[in-house]
Amino acid sequence: MDIGLQREYGEAFRRLAAFEELLRKAATIGGRASALAYDGLTKGALLPPSSTSALSGKSESQEAREQ
């Protein structure tokens, strides 16, 4: 394999490794956010959405402003 092609492969592998690291970081952040949401619901710091807002995709404050 000539040196130019080796460099292209090297760059492709570096980019793939960087992408994999970003995915790991995103999974870690997502797991932490999920754990905080569970804690918030459990401790009463967060309220579950009403069934109306859950179906519409709007927050309770958006629903209240529209009424």
All heavy atoms as a GROMACS GRO file, in nm:
protein
  501
    1MET      N    1   0.086  -0.118   0.000
    1MET     CA    2   0.000   0.000   0.000
    1MET      C    3   0.091   0.124   0.000
    1MET      O    4   0.181   0.135   0.082
    1MET     CB    5  -0.089  -0.004   0.126
    1MET     CG    6  -0.191   0.105   0.130
    1MET     SD    7  -0.296   0.107   0.279
    1MET     CE    8  -0.368  -0.054   0.280
    2ASP      N    9   0.063   0.215  -0.091
    2ASP     CA   10   0.149   0.334  -0.097
    2ASP      C   11   0.120   0.429   0.020
    2ASP      O   12   0.017   0.420   0.087
    2ASP     CB   13   0.134   0.404  -0.232
    2ASP     CG   14   0.005   0.483  -0.245
    2ASP    OD1   15  -0.096   0.440  -0.188
    2ASP    OD2   16   0.007   0.588  -0.312
    3ILE      N   17   0.212   0.522   0.045
    3ILE     CA   18   0.206   0.609   0.162
    3ILE      C   19   0.082   0.699   0.160
    3ILE      O   20   0.022   0.726   0.264
    3ILE     CB   21   0.336   0.692   0.176
    3ILE    CG1   22   0.342   0.764   0.311
    3ILE    CG2   23   0.349   0.792   0.061
    3ILE    CD1   24   0.362   0.672   0.426
    4GLY      N   25   0.040   0.744   0.042
    4GLY     CA   26  -0.079   0.829   0.033
    4GLY      C   27  -0.205   0.756   0.080
    4GLY      O   28  -0.286   0.812   0.156
    5LEU      N   29  -0.220   0.633   0.038
    5LEU     CA   30  -0.335   0.554   0.079
    5LEU      C   31  -0.328   0.521   0.228
    5LEU      O   32  -0.430   0.523   0.298
    5LEU     CB   33  -0.344   0.426  -0.004
    5LEU     CG   34  -0.473   0.344   0.008
    5LEU    CD1   35  -0.596   0.430  -0.015
    5LEU    CD2   36  -0.470   0.225  -0.087
    6GLN      N   37  -0.208   0.497   0.278
    6GLN     CA   38  -0.191   0.471   0.421
    6GLN      C   39  -0.236   0.593   0.502
    6GLN      O   40  -0.302   0.578   0.606
    6GLN     CB   41  -0.045   0.439   0.453
    6GLN     CG   42   0.000   0.304   0.405
    6GLN     CD   43   0.147   0.280   0.436
    6GLN    OE1   44   0.199   0.325   0.538
    6GLN    NE2   45   0.215   0.207   0.346
    7ARG      N   46  -0.201   0.711   0.454
    7ARG     CA   47  -0.243   0.835   0.524
    7ARG      C   48  -0.395   0.850   0.522
    7ARG      O   49  -0.455   0.892   0.621
    7ARG     CB   50  -0.176   0.955   0.460
    7ARG     CG   51  -0.030   0.964   0.493
    7ARG     CD   52   0.032   1.092   0.441
    7ARG     NE   53   0.171   1.099   0.480
    7ARG     CZ   54   0.270   1.120   0.396
    7ARG    NH1   55   0.246   1.140   0.267
    7ARG    NH2   56   0.394   1.124   0.439
    8GLU      N   57  -0.457   0.818   0.409
    8GLU     CA   58  -0.604   0.826   0.401
    8GLU      C   59  -0.669   0.730   0.500
    8GLU      O   60  -0.766   0.767   0.568
    8GLU     CB   61  -0.650   0.795   0.259
    8GLU     CG   62  -0.618   0.905   0.161
    8GLU     CD   63  -0.664   0.873   0.020
    8GLU    OE1   64  -0.763   0.798   0.004
    8GLU    OE2   65  -0.600   0.922  -0.074
    9TYR      N   66  -0.615   0.609   0.508
    9TYR     CA   67  -0.668   0.513   0.606
    9TYR      C   68  -0.645   0.563   0.747
    9TYR      O   69  -0.733   0.554   0.834
    9TYR     CB   70  -0.603   0.375   0.588
    9TYR     CG   71  -0.677   0.285   0.493
    9TYR    CD1   72  -0.644   0.281   0.358
    9TYR    CD2   73  -0.781   0.205   0.537
    9TYR    CE1   74  -0.712   0.198   0.270
    9TYR    CE2   75  -0.849   0.121   0.450
    9TYR     CZ   76  -0.815   0.119   0.317
    9TYR     OH   77  -0.883   0.037   0.231
   10GLY      N   78  -0.528   0.617   0.773
   10GLY     CA   79  -0.498   0.670   0.906
   10GLY      C   80  -0.595   0.779   0.947
   10GLY      O   81  -0.646   0.780   1.059
   11GLU      N   82  -0.624   0.870   0.854
   11GLU     CA   83  -0.719   0.977   0.882
   11GLU      C   84  -0.859   0.921   0.905
   11GLU      O   85  -0.932   0.966   0.995
   11GLU     CB   86  -0.720   1.078   0.767
   11GLU     CG   87  -0.816   1.193   0.786
   11GLU     CD   88  -0.788   1.279   0.908
   11GLU    OE1   89  -0.673   1.280   0.959
   11GLU    OE2   90  -0.882   1.348   0.953
   12ALA      N   91  -0.899   0.824   0.825
   12ALA     CA   92  -1.031   0.763   0.843
   12ALA      C   93  -1.042   0.697   0.980
   12ALA      O   94  -1.145   0.711   1.049
   12ALA     CB   95  -1.058   0.661   0.733
   13PHE      N   96  -0.938   0.627   1.022
   13PHE     CA   97  -0.941   0.563   1.154
   13PHE      C   98  -0.941   0.666   1.266
   13PHE      O   99  -1.009   0.648   1.368
   13PHE     CB  100  -0.825   0.464   1.170
   13PHE     CG  101  -0.849   0.331   1.106
   13PHE    CD1  102  -0.783   0.294   0.989
   13PHE    CD2  103  -0.941   0.242   1.159
   13PHE    CE1  104  -0.806   0.171   0.930
   13PHE    CE2  105  -0.966   0.119   1.101
   13PHE     CZ  106  -0.898   0.083   0.986
   14ARG      N  107  -0.867   0.777   1.250
   14ARG     CA  108  -0.868   0.883   1.352
   14ARG      C  109  -1.007   0.944   1.366
   14ARG      O  110  -1.056   0.966   1.476
   14ARG     CB  111  -0.766   0.991   1.319
   14ARG     CG  112  -0.622   0.955   1.358
   14ARG     CD  113  -0.527   1.073   1.340
   14ARG     NE  114  -0.504   1.105   1.199
   14ARG     CZ  115  -0.420   1.040   1.120
   14ARG    NH1  116  -0.350   0.940   1.166
   14ARG    NH2  117  -0.405   1.077   0.994
   15ARG      N  118  -1.071   0.969   1.251
   15ARG     CA  119  -1.206   1.026   1.256
   15ARG      C  120  -1.306   0.929   1.319
   15ARG      O  121  -1.394   0.969   1.395
   15ARG     CB  122  -1.252   1.063   1.115
   15ARG     CG  123  -1.183   1.184   1.061
   15ARG     CD  124  -1.232   1.218   0.923
   15ARG     NE  125  -1.164   1.334   0.871
   15ARG     CZ  126  -1.215   1.414   0.780
   15ARG    NH1  127  -1.335   1.390   0.731
   15ARG    NH2  128  -1.146   1.516   0.738
   16LEU      N  129  -1.294   0.804   1.287
   16LEU     CA  130  -1.382   0.703   1.344
   16LEU      C  131  -1.363   0.694   1.495
   16LEU      O  132  -1.460   0.685   1.572
   16LEU     CB  133  -1.359   0.568   1.278
   16LEU     CG  134  -1.454   0.454   1.317
   16LEU    CD1  135  -1.599   0.493   1.295
   16LEU    CD2  136  -1.418   0.330   1.238
   17ALA      N  137  -1.238   0.699   1.540
   17ALA     CA  138  -1.210   0.695   1.684
   17ALA      C  139  -1.267   0.819   1.754
   17ALA      O  140  -1.323   0.809   1.864
   17ALA     CB  141  -1.060   0.685   1.709
   18ALA      N  142  -1.256   0.936   1.690
   18ALA     CA  143  -1.311   1.059   1.748
   18ALA      C  144  -1.463   1.050   1.756
   18ALA      O  145  -1.524   1.091   1.856
   18ALA     CB  146  -1.269   1.180   1.665
   19PHE      N  147  -1.526   0.995   1.653
   19PHE     CA  148  -1.671   0.977   1.652
   19PHE      C  149  -1.713   0.884   1.765
   19PHE      O  150  -1.810   0.910   1.837
   19PHE     CB  151  -1.716   0.922   1.516
   19PHE     CG  152  -1.862   0.892   1.507
   19PHE    CD1  153  -1.958   0.992   1.515
   19PHE    CD2  154  -1.905   0.761   1.489
   19PHE    CE1  155  -2.093   0.963   1.506
   19PHE    CE2  156  -2.040   0.731   1.479
   19PHE     CZ  157  -2.134   0.832   1.487
   20GLU      N  158  -1.640   0.775   1.781
   20GLU     CA  159  -1.671   0.679   1.887
   20GLU      C  160  -1.659   0.744   2.025
   20GLU      O  161  -1.744   0.722   2.112
   20GLU     CB  162  -1.575   0.561   1.876
   20GLU     CG  163  -1.607   0.446   1.966
   20GLU     CD  164  -1.514   0.328   1.944
   20GLU    OE1  165  -1.401   0.346   1.897
   20GLU    OE2  166  -1.557   0.216   1.976
   21GLU      N  167  -1.559   0.828   2.043
   21GLU     CA  168  -1.543   0.899   2.171
   21GLU      C  169  -1.659   0.994   2.196
   21GLU      O  170  -1.711   1.004   2.308
   21GLU     CB  171  -1.410   0.975   2.173
   21GLU     CG  172  -1.385   1.053   2.300
   21GLU     CD  173  -1.380   0.968   2.426
   21GLU    OE1  174  -1.353   0.846   2.418
   21GLU    OE2  175  -1.404   1.023   2.536
   22LEU      N  176  -1.703   1.065   2.093
   22LEU     CA  177  -1.819   1.153   2.108
   22LEU      C  178  -1.945   1.074   2.145
   22LEU      O  179  -2.026   1.120   2.227
   22LEU     CB  180  -1.843   1.232   1.980
   22LEU     CG  181  -1.743   1.345   1.951
   22LEU    CD1  182  -1.769   1.404   1.812
   22LEU    CD2  183  -1.751   1.453   2.057
   23LEU      N  184  -1.962   0.958   2.086
   23LEU     CA  185  -2.078   0.874   2.120
   23LEU      C  186  -2.071   0.830   2.266
   23LEU      O  187  -2.173   0.829   2.336
   23LEU     CB  188  -2.085   0.751   2.030
   23LEU     CG  189  -2.127   0.775   1.887
   23LEU    CD1  190  -2.118   0.645   1.807
   23LEU    CD2  191  -2.268   0.830   1.881
   24ARG      N  192  -1.952   0.795   2.313
   24ARG     CA  193  -1.937   0.756   2.454
   24ARG      C  194  -1.972   0.872   2.547
   24ARG      O  195  -2.043   0.855   2.646
   24ARG     CB  196  -1.793   0.711   2.482
   24ARG     CG  197  -1.772   0.562   2.472
   24ARG     CD  198  -1.638   0.521   2.535
   24ARG     NE  199  -1.524   0.567   2.457
   24ARG     CZ  200  -1.475   0.506   2.351
   24ARG    NH1  201  -1.531   0.394   2.307
   24ARG    NH2  202  -1.372   0.554   2.286
   25LYS      N  203  -1.924   0.992   2.512
   25LYS     CA  204  -1.955   1.110   2.593
   25LYS      C  205  -2.104   1.140   2.593
   25LYS      O  206  -2.162   1.173   2.698
   25LYS     CB  207  -1.876   1.231   2.544
   25LYS     CG  208  -1.729   1.225   2.576
   25LYS     CD  209  -1.656   1.347   2.523
   25LYS     CE  210  -1.508   1.337   2.554
   25LYS     NZ  211  -1.435   1.456   2.505
   26ALA      N  212  -2.167   1.130   2.476
   26ALA     CA  213  -2.312   1.154   2.467
   26ALA      C  214  -2.389   1.054   2.551
   26ALA      O  215  -2.486   1.090   2.619
   26ALA     CB  216  -2.357   1.148   2.322
   27ALA      N  217  -2.347   0.928   2.549
   27ALA     CA  218  -2.414   0.826   2.630
   27ALA      C  219  -2.399   0.856   2.778
   27ALA      O  220  -2.494   0.841   2.857
   27ALA     CB  221  -2.359   0.688   2.598
   28THR      N  222  -2.280   0.902   2.818
   28THR     CA  223  -2.257   0.936   2.959
   28THR      C  224  -2.345   1.054   3.001
   28THR      O  225  -2.410   1.050   3.106
   28THR     CB  226  -2.108   0.971   2.981
   28THR    OG1  227  -2.030   0.856   2.949
   28THR    CG2  228  -2.081   1.012   3.124
   29ILE      N  229  -2.350   1.157   2.917
   29ILE     CA  230  -2.432   1.274   2.948
   29ILE      C  231  -2.579   1.236   2.951
   29ILE      O  232  -2.655   1.279   3.040
   29ILE     CB  233  -2.405   1.386   2.846
   29ILE    CG1  234  -2.262   1.441   2.866
   29ILE    CG2  235  -2.508   1.498   2.859
   29ILE    CD1  236  -2.215   1.530   2.754
   30GLY      N  237  -2.623   1.155   2.855
   30GLY     CA  238  -2.762   1.112   2.852
   30GLY      C  239  -2.800   1.030   2.974
   30GLY      O  240  -2.907   1.047   3.031
   31GLY      N  241  -2.710   0.944   3.016
   31GLY     CA  242  -2.735   0.864   3.137
   31GLY      C  243  -2.746   0.952   3.260
   31GLY      O  244  -2.832   0.930   3.346
   32ARG      N  245  -2.660   1.053   3.268
   32ARG     CA  246  -2.664   1.144   3.383
   32ARG      C  247  -2.793   1.226   3.382
   32ARG      O  248  -2.857   1.245   3.485
   32ARG     CB  249  -2.542   1.236   3.380
   32ARG     CG  250  -2.533   1.331   3.496
   32ARG     CD  251  -2.505   1.259   3.626
   32ARG     NE  252  -2.497   1.356   3.734
   32ARG     CZ  253  -2.558   1.343   3.851
   32ARG    NH1  254  -2.626   1.233   3.877
   32ARG    NH2  255  -2.548   1.435   3.943
   33ALA      N  256  -2.832   1.275   3.264
   33ALA     CA  257  -2.955   1.353   3.253
   33ALA      C  258  -3.076   1.269   3.293
   33ALA      O  259  -3.166   1.316   3.363
   33ALA     CB  260  -2.972   1.407   3.112
   34SER      N  261  -3.076   1.145   3.250
   34SER     CA  262  -3.185   1.055   3.285
   34SER      C  263  -3.190   1.031   3.436
   34SER      O  264  -3.297   1.035   3.497
   34SER     CB  265  -3.168   0.923   3.212
   34SER     OG  266  -3.268   0.832   3.246
   35ALA      N  267  -3.074   1.009   3.496
   35ALA     CA  268  -3.069   0.987   3.641
   35ALA      C  269  -3.118   1.110   3.716
   35ALA      O  270  -3.191   1.099   3.816
   35ALA     CB  271  -2.926   0.952   3.684
   36LEU      N  272  -3.080   1.229   3.669
   36LEU     CA  273  -3.127   1.352   3.734
   36LEU      C  274  -3.279   1.368   3.720
   36LEU      O  275  -3.345   1.413   3.813
   36LEU     CB  276  -3.055   1.474   3.674
   36LEU     CG  277  -2.908   1.488   3.713
   36LEU    CD1  278  -2.843   1.598   3.628
   36LEU    CD2  279  -2.893   1.517   3.861
   37ALA      N  280  -3.332   1.330   3.605
   37ALA     CA  281  -3.477   1.338   3.586
   37ALA      C  282  -3.549   1.242   3.679
   37ALA      O  283  -3.651   1.278   3.741
   37ALA     CB  284  -3.513   1.308   3.440
   38TYR      N  285  -3.497   1.120   3.692
   38TYR     CA  286  -3.556   1.025   3.788
   38TYR      C  287  -3.553   1.082   3.929
   38TYR      O  288  -3.652   1.077   4.002
   38TYR     CB  289  -3.482   0.891   3.786
   38TYR     CG  290  -3.525   0.796   3.678
   38TYR    CD1  291  -3.440   0.765   3.573
   38TYR    CD2  292  -3.650   0.735   3.681
   38TYR    CE1  293  -3.478   0.676   3.473
   38TYR    CE2  294  -3.688   0.646   3.582
   38TYR     CZ  295  -3.602   0.617   3.479
   38TYR     OH  296  -3.641   0.529   3.381
   39ASP      N  297  -3.438   1.137   3.968
   39ASP     CA  298  -3.426   1.196   4.103
   39ASP      C  299  -3.524   1.311   4.120
   39ASP      O  300  -3.588   1.324   4.224
   39ASP     CB  301  -3.284   1.245   4.128
   39ASP     CG  302  -3.186   1.133   4.152
   39ASP    OD1  303  -3.229   1.018   4.176
   39ASP    OD2  304  -3.063   1.160   4.148
   40GLY      N  305  -3.532   1.396   4.018
   40GLY     CA  306  -3.622   1.511   4.027
   40GLY      C  307  -3.767   1.470   4.042
   40GLY      O  308  -3.842   1.527   4.121
   41LEU      N  309  -3.809   1.369   3.968
   41LEU     CA  310  -3.947   1.319   3.980
   41LEU      C  311  -3.969   1.256   4.117
   41LEU      O  312  -4.072   1.277   4.181
   41LEU     CB  313  -3.977   1.218   3.870
   41LEU     CG  314  -4.000   1.276   3.730
   41LEU    CD1  315  -4.000   1.165   3.626
   41LEU    CD2  316  -4.130   1.354   3.726
   42THR      N  317  -3.872   1.177   4.161
   42THR     CA  318  -3.884   1.107   4.289
   42THR      C  319  -3.893   1.204   4.406
   42THR      O  320  -3.972   1.185   4.498
   42THR     CB  321  -3.764   1.012   4.310
   42THR    OG1  322  -3.760   0.921   4.201
   42THR    CG2  323  -3.775   0.937   4.440
   43LYS      N  324  -3.814   1.311   4.401
   43LYS     CA  325  -3.807   1.406   4.512
   43LYS      C  326  -3.908   1.519   4.500
   43LYS      O  327  -3.915   1.606   4.586
   43LYS     CB  328  -3.666   1.463   4.522
   43LYS     CG  329  -3.564   1.357   4.559
   43LYS     CD  330  -3.424   1.411   4.557
   43LYS     CE  331  -3.327   1.298   4.591
   43LYS     NZ  332  -3.187   1.341   4.577
   44GLY      N  333  -3.984   1.522   4.391
   44GLY     CA  334  -4.086   1.626   4.374
   44GLY      C  335  -4.032   1.755   4.316
   44GLY      O  336  -4.105   1.853   4.306
   45ALA      N  337  -3.906   1.759   4.275
   45ALA     CA  338  -3.851   1.880   4.214
   45ALA      C  339  -3.902   1.897   4.070
   45ALA      O  340  -3.908   2.007   4.019
   45ALA     CB  341  -3.699   1.875   4.215
   46LEU      N  342  -3.938   1.787   4.008
   46LEU     CA  343  -3.998   1.789   3.874
   46LEU      C  344  -4.138   1.732   3.883
   46LEU      O  345  -4.163   1.640   3.960
   46LEU     CB  346  -3.916   1.704   3.777
   46LEU     CG  347  -3.775   1.749   3.746
   46LEU    CD1  348  -3.706   1.647   3.655
   46LEU    CD2  349  -3.776   1.885   3.679
   47LEU      N  350  -4.226   1.788   3.804
   47LEU     CA  351  -4.363   1.736   3.798
   47LEU      C  352  -4.381   1.663   3.666
   47LEU      O  353  -4.329   1.705   3.563
   47LEU     CB  354  -4.464   1.851   3.805
   47LEU     CG  355  -4.461   1.934   3.933
   47LEU    CD1  356  -4.558   2.052   3.920
   47LEU    CD2  357  -4.495   1.848   4.052
   48PRO      N  358  -4.457   1.553   3.669
   48PRO     CA  359  -4.484   1.485   3.543
   48PRO      C  360  -4.574   1.572   3.456
   48PRO      O  361  -4.653   1.650   3.509
   48PRO     CB  362  -4.555   1.356   3.585
   48PRO     CG  363  -4.610   1.386   3.720
   48PRO     CD  364  -4.521   1.488   3.782
   49PRO      N  365  -4.562   1.562   3.325
   49PRO     CA  366  -4.650   1.641   3.239
   49PRO      C  367  -4.792   1.592   3.251
   49PRO      O  368  -4.816   1.474   3.277
   49PRO     CB  369  -4.594   1.617   3.099
   49PRO     CG  370  -4.521   1.487   3.109
   49PRO     CD  371  -4.471   1.477   3.250
   50SER      N  372  -4.887   1.682   3.233
   50SER     CA  373  -5.027   1.639   3.233
   50SER      C  374  -5.050   1.555   3.109
   50SER      O  375  -4.975   1.562   3.012
   50SER     CB  376  -5.119   1.761   3.233
   50SER     OG  377  -5.110   1.829   3.109
   51SER      N  378  -5.156   1.478   3.111
   51SER     CA  379  -5.183   1.392   2.995
   51SER      C  380  -5.210   1.476   2.871
   51SER      O  381  -5.176   1.436   2.760
   51SER     CB  382  -5.299   1.298   3.024
   51SER     OG  383  -5.414   1.373   3.056
   52THR      N  384  -5.269   1.594   2.887
   52THR     CA  385  -5.297   1.681   2.773
   52THR      C  386  -5.167   1.731   2.712
   52THR      O  387  -5.147   1.724   2.592
   52THR     CB  388  -5.382   1.802   2.816
   52THR    OG1  389  -5.498   1.755   2.880
   52THR    CG2  390  -5.417   1.889   2.698
   53SER      N  391  -5.075   1.781   2.796
   53SER     CA  392  -4.951   1.835   2.742
   53SER      C  393  -4.862   1.723   2.689
   53SER      O  394  -4.787   1.743   2.594
   53SER     CB  395  -4.876   1.917   2.847
   53SER     OG  396  -4.840   1.838   2.958
   54ALA      N  397  -4.872   1.604   2.747
   54ALA     CA  398  -4.791   1.493   2.698
   54ALA      C  399  -4.834   1.454   2.557
   54ALA      O  400  -4.752   1.422   2.472
   54ALA     CB  401  -4.803   1.373   2.792
   55LEU      N  402  -4.965   1.460   2.532
   55LEU     CA  403  -5.015   1.425   2.399
   55LEU      C  404  -4.985   1.534   2.297
   55LEU      O  405  -4.958   1.506   2.181
   55LEU     CB  406  -5.166   1.400   2.404
   55LEU     CG  407  -5.211   1.276   2.481
   55LEU    CD1  408  -5.363   1.273   2.490
   55LEU    CD2  409  -5.158   1.150   2.417
   56SER      N  410  -4.988   1.660   2.339
   56SER     CA  411  -4.966   1.769   2.245
   56SER      C  412  -4.818   1.799   2.225
   56SER      O  413  -4.781   1.866   2.130
   56SER     CB  414  -5.035   1.896   2.295
   56SER     OG  415  -4.968   1.948   2.409
   57GLY      N  416  -4.734   1.754   2.318
   57GLY     CA  417  -4.592   1.783   2.308
   57GLY      C  418  -4.556   1.919   2.365
   57GLY      O  419  -4.444   1.964   2.355
   58LYS      N  420  -4.653   1.985   2.427
   58LYS     CA  421  -4.630   2.117   2.483
   58LYS      C  422  -4.611   2.106   2.634
   58LYS      O  423  -4.665   2.018   2.698
   58LYS     CB  424  -4.748   2.209   2.454
   58LYS     CG  425  -4.769   2.233   2.306
   58LYS     CD  426  -4.890   2.320   2.283
   58LYS     CE  427  -4.914   2.340   2.134
   58LYS     NZ  428  -5.036   2.418   2.111
   59SER      N  429  -4.535   2.201   2.689
   59SER     CA  430  -4.517   2.203   2.834
   59SER      C  431  -4.643   2.256   2.900
   59SER      O  432  -4.729   2.317   2.834
   59SER     CB  433  -4.398   2.292   2.872
   59SER     OG  434  -4.430   2.428   2.847
   60GLU      N  435  -4.655   2.234   3.029
   60GLU     CA  436  -4.773   2.282   3.101
   60GLU      C  437  -4.781   2.435   3.096
   60GLU      O  438  -4.888   2.491   3.086
   60GLU     CB  439  -4.771   2.232   3.245
   60GLU     CG  440  -4.798   2.084   3.255
   60GLU     CD  441  -4.805   2.035   3.399
   60GLU    OE1  442  -4.827   2.116   3.489
   60GLU    OE2  443  -4.788   1.914   3.418
   61SER      N  444  -4.665   2.503   3.100
   61SER     CA  445  -4.667   2.649   3.095
   61SER      C  446  -4.712   2.698   2.957
   61SER      O  447  -4.784   2.797   2.946
   61SER     CB  448  -4.529   2.707   3.129
   61SER     OG  449  -4.431   2.661   3.040
   62GLN      N  450  -4.675   2.626   2.849
   62GLN     CA  451  -4.725   2.662   2.718
   62GLN      C  452  -4.875   2.641   2.709
   62GLN      O  453  -4.947   2.725   2.654
   62GLN     CB  454  -4.657   2.578   2.610
   62GLN     CG  455  -4.513   2.614   2.586
   62GLN     CD  456  -4.445   2.516   2.492
   62GLN    OE1  457  -4.467   2.396   2.503
   62GLN    NE2  458  -4.364   2.566   2.402
   63GLU      N  459  -4.925   2.532   2.766
   63GLU     CA  460  -5.068   2.504   2.766
   63GLU      C  461  -5.142   2.615   2.843
   63GLU      O  462  -5.246   2.663   2.798
   63GLU     CB  463  -5.096   2.368   2.832
   63GLU     CG  464  -5.045   2.249   2.755
   63GLU     CD  465  -5.137   2.207   2.641
   63GLU    OE1  466  -5.256   2.242   2.645
   63GLU    OE2  467  -5.087   2.141   2.551
   64ALA      N  468  -5.088   2.657   2.956
   64ALA     CA  469  -5.152   2.759   3.038
   64ALA      C  470  -5.157   2.893   2.965
   64ALA      O  471  -5.257   2.964   2.971
   64ALA     CB  472  -5.080   2.774   3.171
   65ARG      N  473  -5.050   2.930   2.896
   65ARG     CA  474  -5.047   3.057   2.822
   65ARG      C  475  -5.149   3.058   2.710
   65ARG      O  476  -5.207   3.163   2.679
   65ARG     CB  477  -4.907   3.081   2.765
   65ARG     CG  478  -4.807   3.132   2.866
   65ARG     CD  479  -4.683   3.185   2.797
   65ARG     NE  480  -4.617   3.082   2.716
   65ARG     CZ  481  -4.512   3.011   2.757
   65ARG    NH1  482  -4.460   3.032   2.876
   65ARG    NH2  483  -4.458   2.921   2.678
   66GLU      N  484  -5.174   2.944   2.650
   66GLU     CA  485  -5.267   2.938   2.538
   66GLU      C  486  -5.413   2.942   2.583
   66GLU      O  487  -5.501   2.968   2.502
   66GLU     CB  488  -5.240   2.813   2.454
   66GLU     CG  489  -5.109   2.818   2.379
   66GLU     CD  490  -5.077   2.691   2.303
   66GLU    OE1  491  -5.158   2.596   2.307
   66GLU    OE2  492  -4.971   2.686   2.241
   67GLN      N  493  -5.439   2.916   2.710
   67GLN     CA  494  -5.579   2.912   2.757
   67GLN      C  495  -5.627   3.045   2.802
   67GLN      O  496  -5.592   3.142   2.821
   67GLN     CB  497  -5.592   2.812   2.872
   67GLN     CG  498  -5.574   2.672   2.822
   67GLN     CD  499  -5.581   2.570   2.936
   67GLN    OE1  500  -5.593   2.606   3.053
   67GLN    NE2  501  -5.573   2.443   2.902
   0.00000   0.00000   0.00000
